[in-house]
Amino acid sequence: MTKNIKLTNWFIIIFSSIVISAILWNTYIFVQNFKNEERNKMELWSLATIELVSAEGEISNLTLEVLRKNTTTPMIKIDSDGSIEFNNIPDLDINDTIQINKLTEKFKSENPPIEINFGKERISTLYYGNSSLLNKLKYYPLALLIIAAIFGFIAFLFFKNSKIAEMNKLWSGMAKETAHQIGTPLTSLMGWVELLRNKHNENDYLNEIEKDINRLNVISDRFNKIGSEPKLENKDISNEIKKTINYLSSRLSKKISINFINEKDKYLAKINPQLFSWCIENIIKNSVDAIKDKGEIYIRIEKNNSKINIYLEDNGVGMEKSSFVKIFNPGFTTKVRGWGLGLSLSKRIIEDYHSGEIKVLKSELNVGTTFLITLNGRK
């Protein structure tokens, strides 16, 4: 199916290119034919002028009609004795030689001058420019190209948005299916834990099993919320971050420490606890992967007017500046293992569901990286 879509897209591109090329070529031919027609008209006007000057008796109606009908083509006629006549050029001062010289040069660049030989050593040179209609036709291909470019850009955006919508639908469906698949064994596990608890009341291992089962419930709930509008609640961000740190700390290497600077301060904002915690967890895990052996992760919160800024800083391997934006793209990863979805999901959680912003604030190779999450705080 994907192959057929690609072939269809290529067919549309090639067919559109052929149609546009054919229109441009025919427009060029039409402009050249129209230009030749104007040339013929001016040559006929020159002959009519010779007949008018040479006539000793009555002038034919055809000659007068030819001279009278030329109302569109701008022209300047300069006689060998220096006398000047012009037609269809409004606001031209016959005594302004500079303006006349500019116009004759312009007309020469548009059309070759026509020599009018009246005999008896009297020769005039006719300079004529393009009519307003011809000038409009000259710019028609450019206008066509601009319109084609606009339609091409619109088509590109359409295909791009369609692909993004298709990918979003795929990820949403996969997330919901994951939640469904996890939910079935979870129900069974909770039943078994309850049975074991009744028989072994003092078994501490059951408490740890229950923690992990609850964790699976949280994961299932997170995936289930992808693709649907989550419910936002007024929560203390510090408390939610603390919960995430408490869970991860016992499951990370003892060589990596997570330091939460604002542990006792309260920062209220409208969030979805499960999704917000997922976002923080993804960034912490990203920092852990960036720390090769021993390191530290610092989390601090600052309030700036109605905005709450959350800084997550590590002393890992860092990244190039060119990766600051790409790191949030689905599938982009610098790790050998992984699908590159964690930070992409985090971006969607913060920006789409919480109307906030997430970005790489700064990063330096072999020094570390700082992420910044900005949320709308509660006044």
Secondary structure, 3 states (H helix, E strand, C coil): CHHHHHHHHHHHHHHHHHHHHHHHHHHHHHHHHHHHHHHHHHHHHHHHHHHHHHCCCCCCHHHHHHHHHCCCCCEEEEECCCCEEEECCCCCCCCCHHHHHHHHHHHHHHCCCEEEEEECCEEEEEEECCCHHHHHHHHHHHHHHHHHHHHHHHHHHHHHHHHHHHHHHHHHHHHHHHHHHHHHHHHHHHHHHHHHHHHCCCCHHHHHHHHHHHHHHHHHHHHHHCCCCCCCEEEEHHHHHHHHHHHHHCCCCCCEEEEECCCCCCCEEEECHHHHHHHHHHHHHHHHHHCCCCEEEEEEEEEECCEEEEEEEECCCCCCCCHHHHCCCCCCCCCCCCCCCHHHHHHHHHHHHCCCEEEEEEEECCCEEEEEEEEEECC
